[in-house]
Amino acid sequence: MERRVLMTQLEAAEYLGTTVRTLNTWRHHGKNPIPFVRWGNRIKYLKEDLENWIKENKQPASQNI
């Protein structure tokens, strides 16, 4: 059975190749909504949710590159 991994904002940002500031902006403005867990005053992300978000936002390769 696979263990569910909770990641900090920094870990999630590094995993996605972005910054914590960008994750905060997305969360506050509802852009690129990624499910998150509020743990007291901390925000955590499930690795599984990050992977699903990547799959859902994957774009086909363009012939015009």
mmJSON file of the N, C-alpha and C atoms, coordinates in Angstrom:
{"data_MODEL":{"atom_site":{
"group_PDB":["ATOM","ATOM","ATOM","ATOM","ATOM","ATOM","ATOM","ATOM","ATOM","ATOM","ATOM","ATOM","ATOM","ATOM","ATOM","ATOM","ATOM","ATOM","ATOM","ATOM","ATOM","ATOM","ATOM","ATOM","ATOM","ATOM","ATOM","ATOM","ATOM","ATOM","ATOM","ATOM","ATOM","ATOM","ATOM","ATOM","ATOM","ATOM","ATOM","ATOM","ATOM","ATOM","ATOM","ATOM","ATOM","ATOM","ATOM","ATOM","ATOM","ATOM","ATOM","ATOM","ATOM","ATOM","ATOM","ATOM","ATOM","ATOM","ATOM","ATOM","ATOM","ATOM","ATOM","ATOM","ATOM","ATOM","ATOM","ATOM","ATOM","ATOM","ATOM","ATOM","ATOM","ATOM","ATOM","ATOM","ATOM","ATOM","ATOM","ATOM","ATOM","ATOM","ATOM","ATOM","ATOM","ATOM","ATOM","ATOM","ATOM","ATOM","ATOM","ATOM","ATOM","ATOM","ATOM","ATOM","ATOM","ATOM","ATOM","ATOM","ATOM","ATOM","ATOM","ATOM","ATOM","ATOM","ATOM","ATOM","ATOM","ATOM","ATOM","ATOM","ATOM","ATOM","ATOM","ATOM","ATOM","ATOM","ATOM","ATOM","ATOM","ATOM","ATOM","ATOM","ATOM","ATOM","ATOM","ATOM","ATOM","ATOM","ATOM","ATOM","ATOM","ATOM","ATOM","ATOM","ATOM","ATOM","ATOM","ATOM","ATOM","ATOM","ATOM","ATOM","ATOM","ATOM","ATOM","ATOM","ATOM","ATOM","ATOM","ATOM","ATOM","ATOM","ATOM","ATOM","ATOM","ATOM","ATOM","ATOM","ATOM","ATOM","ATOM","ATOM","ATOM","ATOM","ATOM","ATOM","ATOM","ATOM","ATOM","ATOM","ATOM","ATOM","ATOM","ATOM","ATOM","ATOM","ATOM","ATOM","ATOM","ATOM","ATOM","ATOM","ATOM","ATOM","ATOM","ATOM","ATOM","ATOM","ATOM","ATOM","ATOM","ATOM","ATOM"],
"id":[1,2,3,4,5,6,7,8,9,10,11,12,13,14,15,16,17,18,19,20,21,22,23,24,25,26,27,28,29,30,31,32,33,34,35,36,37,38,39,40,41,42,43,44,45,46,47,48,49,50,51,52,53,54,55,56,57,58,59,60,61,62,63,64,65,66,67,68,69,70,71,72,73,74,75,76,77,78,79,80,81,82,83,84,85,86,87,88,89,90,91,92,93,94,95,96,97,98,99,100,101,102,103,104,105,106,107,108,109,110,111,112,113,114,115,116,117,118,119,120,121,122,123,124,125,126,127,128,129,130,131,132,133,134,135,136,137,138,139,140,141,142,143,144,145,146,147,148,149,150,151,152,153,154,155,156,157,158,159,160,161,162,163,164,165,166,167,168,169,170,171,172,173,174,175,176,177,178,179,180,181,182,183,184,185,186,187,188,189,190,191,192,193,194,195],
"type_symbol":["N","C","C","N","C","C","N","C","C","N","C","C","N","C","C","N","C","C","N","C","C","N","C","C","N","C","C","N","C","C","N","C","C","N","C","C","N","C","C","N","C","C","N","C","C","N","C","C","N","C","C","N","C","C","N","C","C","N","C","C","N","C","C","N","C","C","N","C","C","N","C","C","N","C","C","N","C","C","N","C","C","N","C","C","N","C","C","N","C","C","N","C","C","N","C","C","N","C","C","N","C","C","N","C","C","N","C","C","N","C","C","N","C","C","N","C","C","N","C","C","N","C","C","N","C","C","N","C","C","N","C","C","N","C","C","N","C","C","N","C","C","N","C","C","N","C","C","N","C","C","N","C","C","N","C","C","N","C","C","N","C","C","N","C","C","N","C","C","N","C","C","N","C","C","N","C","C","N","C","C","N","C","C","N","C","C","N","C","C","N","C","C","N","C","C"],
"label_atom_id":["N","CA","C","N","CA","C","N","CA","C","N","CA","C","N","CA","C","N","CA","C","N","CA","C","N","CA","C","N","CA","C","N","CA","C","N","CA","C","N","CA","C","N","CA","C","N","CA","C","N","CA","C","N","CA","C","N","CA","C","N","CA","C","N","CA","C","N","CA","C","N","CA","C","N","CA","C","N","CA","C","N","CA","C","N","CA","C","N","CA","C","N","CA","C","N","CA","C","N","CA","C","N","CA","C","N","CA","C","N","CA","C","N","CA","C","N","CA","C","N","CA","C","N","CA","C","N","CA","C","N","CA","C","N","CA","C","N","CA","C","N","CA","C","N","CA","C","N","CA","C","N","CA","C","N","CA","C","N","CA","C","N","CA","C","N","CA","C","N","CA","C","N","CA","C","N","CA","C","N","CA","C","N","CA","C","N","CA","C","N","CA","C","N","CA","C","N","CA","C","N","CA","C","N","CA","C","N","CA","C","N","CA","C","N","CA","C","N","CA","C","N","CA","C","N","CA","C"],
"label_alt_id":[null,null,null,null,null,null,null,null,null,null,null,null,null,null,null,null,null,null,null,null,null,null,null,null,null,null,null,null,null,null,null,null,null,null,null,null,null,null,null,null,null,null,null,null,null,null,null,null,null,null,null,null,null,null,null,null,null,null,null,null,null,null,null,null,null,null,null,null,null,null,null,null,null,null,null,null,null,null,null,null,null,null,null,null,null,null,null,null,null,null,null,null,null,null,null,null,null,null,null,null,null,null,null,null,null,null,null,null,null,null,null,null,null,null,null,null,null,null,null,null,null,null,null,null,null,null,null,null,null,null,null,null,null,null,null,null,null,null,null,null,null,null,null,null,null,null,null,null,null,null,null,null,null,null,null,null,null,null,null,null,null,null,null,null,null,null,null,null,null,null,null,null,null,null,null,null,null,null,null,null,null,null,null,null,null,null,null,null,null,null,null,null,null,null,null],
"label_comp_id":["MET","MET","MET","GLU","GLU","GLU","ARG","ARG","ARG","ARG","ARG","ARG","VAL","VAL","VAL","LEU","LEU","LEU","MET","MET","MET","THR","THR","THR","GLN","GLN","GLN","LEU","LEU","LEU","GLU","GLU","GLU","ALA","ALA","ALA","ALA","ALA","ALA","GLU","GLU","GLU","TYR","TYR","TYR","LEU","LEU","LEU","GLY","GLY","GLY","THR","THR","THR","THR","THR","THR","VAL","VAL","VAL","ARG","ARG","ARG","THR","THR","THR","LEU","LEU","LEU","ASN","ASN","ASN","THR","THR","THR","TRP","TRP","TRP","ARG","ARG","ARG","HIS","HIS","HIS","HIS","HIS","HIS","GLY","GLY","GLY","LYS","LYS","LYS","ASN","ASN","ASN","PRO","PRO","PRO","ILE","ILE","ILE","PRO","PRO","PRO","PHE","PHE","PHE","VAL","VAL","VAL","ARG","ARG","ARG","TRP","TRP","TRP","GLY","GLY","GLY","ASN","ASN","ASN","ARG","ARG","ARG","ILE","ILE","ILE","LYS","LYS","LYS","TYR","TYR","TYR","LEU","LEU","LEU","LYS","LYS","LYS","GLU","GLU","GLU","ASP","ASP","ASP","LEU","LEU","LEU","GLU","GLU","GLU","ASN","ASN","ASN","TRP","TRP","TRP","ILE","ILE","ILE","LYS","LYS","LYS","GLU","GLU","GLU","ASN","ASN","ASN","LYS","LYS","LYS","GLN","GLN","GLN","PRO","PRO","PRO","ALA","ALA","ALA","SER","SER","SER","GLN","GLN","GLN","ASN","ASN","ASN","ILE","ILE","ILE"],
"label_asym_id":["A","A","A","A","A","A","A","A","A","A","A","A","A","A","A","A","A","A","A","A","A","A","A","A","A","A","A","A","A","A","A","A","A","A","A","A","A","A","A","A","A","A","A","A","A","A","A","A","A","A","A","A","A","A","A","A","A","A","A","A","A","A","A","A","A","A","A","A","A","A","A","A","A","A","A","A","A","A","A","A","A","A","A","A","A","A","A","A","A","A","A","A","A","A","A","A","A","A","A","A","A","A","A","A","A","A","A","A","A","A","A","A","A","A","A","A","A","A","A","A","A","A","A","A","A","A","A","A","A","A","A","A","A","A","A","A","A","A","A","A","A","A","A","A","A","A","A","A","A","A","A","A","A","A","A","A","A","A","A","A","A","A","A","A","A","A","A","A","A","A","A","A","A","A","A","A","A","A","A","A","A","A","A","A","A","A","A","A","A","A","A","A","A","A","A"],
"label_entity_id":["1","1","1","1","1","1","1","1","1","1","1","1","1","1","1","1","1","1","1","1","1","1","1","1","1","1","1","1","1","1","1","1","1","1","1","1","1","1","1","1","1","1","1","1","1","1","1","1","1","1","1","1","1","1","1","1","1","1","1","1","1","1","1","1","1","1","1","1","1","1","1","1","1","1","1","1","1","1","1","1","1","1","1","1","1","1","1","1","1","1","1","1","1","1","1","1","1","1","1","1","1","1","1","1","1","1","1","1","1","1","1","1","1","1","1","1","1","1","1","1","1","1","1","1","1","1","1","1","1","1","1","1","1","1","1","1","1","1","1","1","1","1","1","1","1","1","1","1","1","1","1","1","1","1","1","1","1","1","1","1","1","1","1","1","1","1","1","1","1","1","1","1","1","1","1","1","1","1","1","1","1","1","1","1","1","1","1","1","1","1","1","1","1","1","1"],
"label_seq_id":[1,1,1,2,2,2,3,3,3,4,4,4,5,5,5,6,6,6,7,7,7,8,8,8,9,9,9,10,10,10,11,11,11,12,12,12,13,13,13,14,14,14,15,15,15,16,16,16,17,17,17,18,18,18,19,19,19,20,20,20,21,21,21,22,22,22,23,23,23,24,24,24,25,25,25,26,26,26,27,27,27,28,28,28,29,29,29,30,30,30,31,31,31,32,32,32,33,33,33,34,34,34,35,35,35,36,36,36,37,37,37,38,38,38,39,39,39,40,40,40,41,41,41,42,42,42,43,43,43,44,44,44,45,45,45,46,46,46,47,47,47,48,48,48,49,49,49,50,50,50,51,51,51,52,52,52,53,53,53,54,54,54,55,55,55,56,56,56,57,57,57,58,58,58,59,59,59,60,60,60,61,61,61,62,62,62,63,63,63,64,64,64,65,65,65],
"pdbx_PDB_ins_code":[null,null,null,null,null,null,null,null,null,null,null,null,null,null,null,null,null,null,null,null,null,null,null,null,null,null,null,null,null,null,null,null,null,null,null,null,null,null,null,null,null,null,null,null,null,null,null,null,null,null,null,null,null,null,null,null,null,null,null,null,null,null,null,null,null,null,null,null,null,null,null,null,null,null,null,null,null,null,null,null,null,null,null,null,null,null,null,null,null,null,null,null,null,null,null,null,null,null,null,null,null,null,null,null,null,null,null,null,null,null,null,null,null,null,null,null,null,null,null,null,null,null,null,null,null,null,null,null,null,null,null,null,null,null,null,null,null,null,null,null,null,null,null,null,null,null,null,null,null,null,null,null,null,null,null,null,null,null,null,null,null,null,null,null,null,null,null,null,null,null,null,null,null,null,null,null,null,null,null,null,null,null,null,null,null,null,null,null,null,null,null,null,null,null,null],
"Cartn_x":[0.837,0.0,0.886,0.6,1.406,1.032,2.046,1.85,1.576,0.591,0.289,1.298,1.893,2.96,2.441,2.509,2.175,3.452,3.394,4.566,4.332,5.394,5.318,5.155,4.87,4.763,6.08,7.184,8.488,8.743,8.453,8.648,7.759,6.508,5.574,6.039,6.493,6.979,8.182,9.112,10.29,9.885,8.929,8.462,7.859,7.141,6.5,7.414,8.571,9.496,9.042,8.432,7.963,8.356,7.737,8.072,6.882,7.168,6.107,5.194,5.781,4.988,3.971,4.396,3.479,2.359,2.689,1.653,0.654,1.165,0.281,-0.635,-0.079,-0.876,-1.957,-1.593,-2.576,-3.689,-3.319,-4.298,-5.24,-4.695,-5.513,-6.406,-5.978,-6.751,-7.522,-7.382,-8.111,-7.58,-6.385,-5.787,-5.019,-5.116,-4.444,-4.724,-6.013,-6.352,-5.772,-4.96,-4.388,-4.952,-5.564,-6.08,-4.965,-5.313,-4.341,-5.002,-4.181,-4.642,-4.205,-5.142,-4.791,-4.585,-3.38,-3.002,-2.658,-3.655,-3.455,-3.246,-2.101,-1.804,-0.862,-0.678,0.215,-0.578,0.016,-0.569,0.298,-0.344,0.358,-0.3,0.474,-0.016,0.256,-0.717,-0.493,0.266,1.317,2.099,1.197,0.275,-0.669,-1.488,-1.908,-2.665,-1.798,-0.532,0.377,0.561,0.733,0.903,-0.349,-1.524,-2.783,-2.936,-2.555,-2.639,-1.747,-0.545,0.376,-0.254,-0.819,-1.443,-2.614,-3.438,-4.606,-4.226,-3.067,-2.647,-1.59,-1.342,-0.377,-0.941,-0.125,-0.531,0.141,-0.553,0.057,1.214,2.158,3.291,2.805,3.375,2.992,3.944,3.419,4.223,4.956,4.555,5.078,6.205,6.838,7.919,9.214],
"Cartn_y":[-1.183,0.0,1.251,2.177,3.385,4.371,4.932,5.911,7.277,7.975,9.332,10.286,11.089,11.991,13.424,14.051,15.47,16.272,17.281,18.106,19.518,20.151,21.562,22.391,23.671,24.551,24.606,24.657,24.711,23.435,22.283,21.008,20.925,21.369,21.335,22.271,23.456,24.413,23.849,23.264,22.667,21.522,20.718,19.577,20.066,21.201,21.743,22.665,22.989,23.881,25.329,25.719,27.091,27.6,28.678,29.248,29.151,29.296,29.323,30.511,31.619,32.814,32.538,31.824,31.471,30.571,29.574,28.698,29.515,30.45,31.301,32.135,32.687,33.496,32.634,31.461,30.559,30.23,29.933,29.536,30.698,31.901,33.05,33.554,33.388,33.892,32.788,31.543,30.443,30.051,30.536,30.184,28.879,27.99,26.688,26.006,25.781,25.255,23.865,23.793,22.535,22.289,21.118,20.846,20.956,21.468,21.594,21.261,21.041,20.732,21.878,22.414,23.437,22.706,22.791,22.1,23.18,23.627,24.774,25.997,26.657,27.811,27.442,26.165,25.694,25.142,25.252,24.706,23.534,22.411,21.213,20.729,20.024,19.464,17.967,17.2,15.773,15.6,14.813,14.567,14.017,13.163,12.572,13.671,14.696,15.799,16.605,16.794,17.504,16.724,15.406,14.563,14.596,14.552,14.615,15.959,17.041,18.378,18.477,17.906,17.911,17.171,15.991,15.204,15.953,16.614,17.326,18.561,19.127,20.347,20.111,18.877,18.534,18.928,19.595,20.058,19.209,18.992,18.224,19.012,18.291,18.927,19.653,20.807,21.603,21.306,21.267,21.044,22.319,23.477,24.776,25.286,24.462,24.934,25.059],
"Cartn_z":[0.0,0.0,0.0,-0.898,-1.011,0.092,0.701,1.763,1.14,1.673,1.197,1.796,0.961,1.379,1.4,2.588,2.711,2.549,1.704,1.43,1.942,2.394,2.769,1.501,1.687,0.522,-0.248,0.481,-0.181,-0.972,-0.379,-1.076,-2.313,-2.17,-3.304,-4.415,-4.032,-5.03,-5.774,-5.05,-5.69,-6.598,-6.163,-6.956,-8.286,-8.228,-9.432,-10.229,-9.669,-10.364,-10.329,-9.226,-9.083,-7.705,-7.256,-5.955,-5.003,-3.715,-2.712,-2.977,-3.373,-3.68,-4.794,-5.813,-6.9,-6.397,-5.58,-5.015,-4.195,-3.397,-2.598,-3.485,-4.551,-5.487,-6.126,-6.608,-7.218,-6.233,-4.994,-3.991,-3.665,-3.492,-3.108,-4.228,-5.473,-6.606,-7.335,-6.881,-7.502,-8.868,-9.218,-10.506,-10.334,-11.313,-11.232,-9.901,-9.589,-8.267,-8.002,-6.997,-6.539,-5.15,-4.912,-3.57,-2.526,-1.361,-0.284,1.044,2.037,3.387,4.283,5.037,6.023,7.35,7.875,9.1,10.118,10.87,11.743,10.872,11.034,10.186,9.045,8.829,7.754,6.589,5.419,4.194,3.761,3.477,3.014,1.726,0.936,-0.32,-0.339,-0.815,-1.029,-2.341,-2.311,-3.53,-4.632,-4.267,-5.222,-5.922,-5.18,-5.779,-6.744,-6.403,-7.301,-8.597,-8.473,-9.663,-10.537,-9.898,-10.658,-11.351,-10.662,-11.251,-12.483,-12.393,-13.532,-14.712,-14.464,-15.536,-16.171,-15.336,-15.841,-16.66,-16.391,-17.07,-18.154,-18.452,-19.491,-20.852,-21.642,-22.964,-24.029,-25.139,-26.222,-26.842,-27.371,-28.042,-29.28,-29.515,-30.681,-31.837,-33.023,-34.215,-34.616,-34.047,-34.457,-33.571,-32.827,-31.938,-32.695],
"occupancy":[1.0,1.0,1.0,1.0,1.0,1.0,1.0,1.0,1.0,1.0,1.0,1.0,1.0,1.0,1.0,1.0,1.0,1.0,1.0,1.0,1.0,1.0,1.0,1.0,1.0,1.0,1.0,1.0,1.0,1.0,1.0,1.0,1.0,1.0,1.0,1.0,1.0,1.0,1.0,1.0,1.0,1.0,1.0,1.0,1.0,1.0,1.0,1.0,1.0,1.0,1.0,1.0,1.0,1.0,1.0,1.0,1.0,1.0,1.0,1.0,1.0,1.0,1.0,1.0,1.0,1.0,1.0,1.0,1.0,1.0,1.0,1.0,1.0,1.0,1.0,1.0,1.0,1.0,1.0,1.0,1.0,1.0,1.0,1.0,1.0,1.0,1.0,1.0,1.0,1.0,1.0,1.0,1.0,1.0,1.0,1.0,1.0,1.0,1.0,1.0,1.0,1.0,1.0,1.0,1.0,1.0,1.0,1.0,1.0,1.0,1.0,1.0,1.0,1.0,1.0,1.0,1.0,1.0,1.0,1.0,1.0,1.0,1.0,1.0,1.0,1.0,1.0,1.0,1.0,1.0,1.0,1.0,1.0,1.0,1.0,1.0,1.0,1.0,1.0,1.0,1.0,1.0,1.0,1.0,1.0,1.0,1.0,1.0,1.0,1.0,1.0,1.0,1.0,1.0,1.0,1.0,1.0,1.0,1.0,1.0,1.0,1.0,1.0,1.0,1.0,1.0,1.0,1.0,1.0,1.0,1.0,1.0,1.0,1.0,1.0,1.0,1.0,1.0,1.0,1.0,1.0,1.0,1.0,1.0,1.0,1.0,1.0,1.0,1.0,1.0,1.0,1.0,1.0,1.0,1.0],
"B_iso_or_equiv":[0.0,0.0,0.0,0.0,0.0,0.0,0.0,0.0,0.0,0.0,0.0,0.0,0.0,0.0,0.0,0.0,0.0,0.0,0.0,0.0,0.0,0.0,0.0,0.0,0.0,0.0,0.0,0.0,0.0,0.0,0.0,0.0,0.0,0.0,0.0,0.0,0.0,0.0,0.0,0.0,0.0,0.0,0.0,0.0,0.0,0.0,0.0,0.0,0.0,0.0,0.0,0.0,0.0,0.0,0.0,0.0,0.0,0.0,0.0,0.0,0.0,0.0,0.0,0.0,0.0,0.0,0.0,0.0,0.0,0.0,0.0,0.0,0.0,0.0,0.0,0.0,0.0,0.0,0.0,0.0,0.0,0.0,0.0,0.0,0.0,0.0,0.0,0.0,0.0,0.0,0.0,0.0,0.0,0.0,0.0,0.0,0.0,0.0,0.0,0.0,0.0,0.0,0.0,0.0,0.0,0.0,0.0,0.0,0.0,0.0,0.0,0.0,0.0,0.0,0.0,0.0,0.0,0.0,0.0,0.0,0.0,0.0,0.0,0.0,0.0,0.0,0.0,0.0,0.0,0.0,0.0,0.0,0.0,0.0,0.0,0.0,0.0,0.0,0.0,0.0,0.0,0.0,0.0,0.0,0.0,0.0,0.0,0.0,0.0,0.0,0.0,0.0,0.0,0.0,0.0,0.0,0.0,0.0,0.0,0.0,0.0,0.0,0.0,0.0,0.0,0.0,0.0,0.0,0.0,0.0,0.0,0.0,0.0,0.0,0.0,0.0,0.0,0.0,0.0,0.0,0.0,0.0,0.0,0.0,0.0,0.0,0.0,0.0,0.0,0.0,0.0,0.0,0.0,0.0,0.0],
"pdbx_formal_charge":[null,null,null,null,null,null,null,null,null,null,null,null,null,null,null,null,null,null,null,null,null,null,null,null,null,null,null,null,null,null,null,null,null,null,null,null,null,null,null,null,null,null,null,null,null,null,null,null,null,null,null,null,null,null,null,null,null,null,null,null,null,null,null,null,null,null,null,null,null,null,null,null,null,null,null,null,null,null,null,null,null,null,null,null,null,null,null,null,null,null,null,null,null,null,null,null,null,null,null,null,null,null,null,null,null,null,null,null,null,null,null,null,null,null,null,null,null,null,null,null,null,null,null,null,null,null,null,null,null,null,null,null,null,null,null,null,null,null,null,null,null,null,null,null,null,null,null,null,null,null,null,null,null,null,null,null,null,null,null,null,null,null,null,null,null,null,null,null,null,null,null,null,null,null,null,null,null,null,null,null,null,null,null,null,null,null,null,null,null,null,null,null,null,null,null],
"auth_seq_id":[1,1,1,2,2,2,3,3,3,4,4,4,5,5,5,6,6,6,7,7,7,8,8,8,9,9,9,10,10,10,11,11,11,12,12,12,13,13,13,14,14,14,15,15,15,16,16,16,17,17,17,18,18,18,19,19,19,20,20,20,21,21,21,22,22,22,23,23,23,24,24,24,25,25,25,26,26,26,27,27,27,28,28,28,29,29,29,30,30,30,31,31,31,32,32,32,33,33,33,34,34,34,35,35,35,36,36,36,37,37,37,38,38,38,39,39,39,40,40,40,41,41,41,42,42,42,43,43,43,44,44,44,45,45,45,46,46,46,47,47,47,48,48,48,49,49,49,50,50,50,51,51,51,52,52,52,53,53,53,54,54,54,55,55,55,56,56,56,57,57,57,58,58,58,59,59,59,60,60,60,61,61,61,62,62,62,63,63,63,64,64,64,65,65,65],
"auth_comp_id":["MET","MET","MET","GLU","GLU","GLU","ARG","ARG","ARG","ARG","ARG","ARG","VAL","VAL","VAL","LEU","LEU","LEU","MET","MET","MET","THR","THR","THR","GLN","GLN","GLN","LEU","LEU","LEU","GLU","GLU","GLU","ALA","ALA","ALA","ALA","ALA","ALA","GLU","GLU","GLU","TYR","TYR","TYR","LEU","LEU","LEU","GLY","GLY","GLY","THR","THR","THR","THR","THR","THR","VAL","VAL","VAL","ARG","ARG","ARG","THR","THR","THR","LEU","LEU","LEU","ASN","ASN","ASN","THR","THR","THR","TRP","TRP","TRP","ARG","ARG","ARG","HIS","HIS","HIS","HIS","HIS","HIS","GLY","GLY","GLY","LYS","LYS","LYS","ASN","ASN","ASN","PRO","PRO","PRO","ILE","ILE","ILE","PRO","PRO","PRO","PHE","PHE","PHE","VAL","VAL","VAL","ARG","ARG","ARG","TRP","TRP","TRP","GLY","GLY","GLY","ASN","ASN","ASN","ARG","ARG","ARG","ILE","ILE","ILE","LYS","LYS","LYS","TYR","TYR","TYR","LEU","LEU","LEU","LYS","LYS","LYS","GLU","GLU","GLU","ASP","ASP","ASP","LEU","LEU","LEU","GLU","GLU","GLU","ASN","ASN","ASN","TRP","TRP","TRP","ILE","ILE","ILE","LYS","LYS","LYS","GLU","GLU","GLU","ASN","ASN","ASN","LYS","LYS","LYS","GLN","GLN","GLN","PRO","PRO","PRO","ALA","ALA","ALA","SER","SER","SER","GLN","GLN","GLN","ASN","ASN","ASN","ILE","ILE","ILE"],
"auth_asym_id":["A","A","A","A","A","A","A","A","A","A","A","A","A","A","A","A","A","A","A","A","A","A","A","A","A","A","A","A","A","A","A","A","A","A","A","A","A","A","A","A","A","A","A","A","A","A","A","A","A","A","A","A","A","A","A","A","A","A","A","A","A","A","A","A","A","A","A","A","A","A","A","A","A","A","A","A","A","A","A","A","A","A","A","A","A","A","A","A","A","A","A","A","A","A","A","A","A","A","A","A","A","A","A","A","A","A","A","A","A","A","A","A","A","A","A","A","A","A","A","A","A","A","A","A","A","A","A","A","A","A","A","A","A","A","A","A","A","A","A","A","A","A","A","A","A","A","A","A","A","A","A","A","A","A","A","A","A","A","A","A","A","A","A","A","A","A","A","A","A","A","A","A","A","A","A","A","A","A","A","A","A","A","A","A","A","A","A","A","A","A","A","A","A","A","A"],
"auth_atom_id":["N","CA","C","N","CA","C","N","CA","C","N","CA","C","N","CA","C","N","CA","C","N","CA","C","N","CA","C","N","CA","C","N","CA","C","N","CA","C","N","CA","C","N","CA","C","N","CA","C","N","CA","C","N","CA","C","N","CA","C","N","CA","C","N","CA","C","N","CA","C","N","CA","C","N","CA","C","N","CA","C","N","CA","C","N","CA","C","N","CA","C","N","CA","C","N","CA","C","N","CA","C","N","CA","C","N","CA","C","N","CA","C","N","CA","C","N","CA","C","N","CA","C","N","CA","C","N","CA","C","N","CA","C","N","CA","C","N","CA","C","N","CA","C","N","CA","C","N","CA","C","N","CA","C","N","CA","C","N","CA","C","N","CA","C","N","CA","C","N","CA","C","N","CA","C","N","CA","C","N","CA","C","N","CA","C","N","CA","C","N","CA","C","N","CA","C","N","CA","C","N","CA","C","N","CA","C","N","CA","C","N","CA","C","N","CA","C","N","CA","C","N","CA","C","N","CA","C"],
"pdbx_PDB_model_num":[1,1,1,1,1,1,1,1,1,1,1,1,1,1,1,1,1,1,1,1,1,1,1,1,1,1,1,1,1,1,1,1,1,1,1,1,1,1,1,1,1,1,1,1,1,1,1,1,1,1,1,1,1,1,1,1,1,1,1,1,1,1,1,1,1,1,1,1,1,1,1,1,1,1,1,1,1,1,1,1,1,1,1,1,1,1,1,1,1,1,1,1,1,1,1,1,1,1,1,1,1,1,1,1,1,1,1,1,1,1,1,1,1,1,1,1,1,1,1,1,1,1,1,1,1,1,1,1,1,1,1,1,1,1,1,1,1,1,1,1,1,1,1,1,1,1,1,1,1,1,1,1,1,1,1,1,1,1,1,1,1,1,1,1,1,1,1,1,1,1,1,1,1,1,1,1,1,1,1,1,1,1,1,1,1,1,1,1,1,1,1,1,1,1,1]
}}}
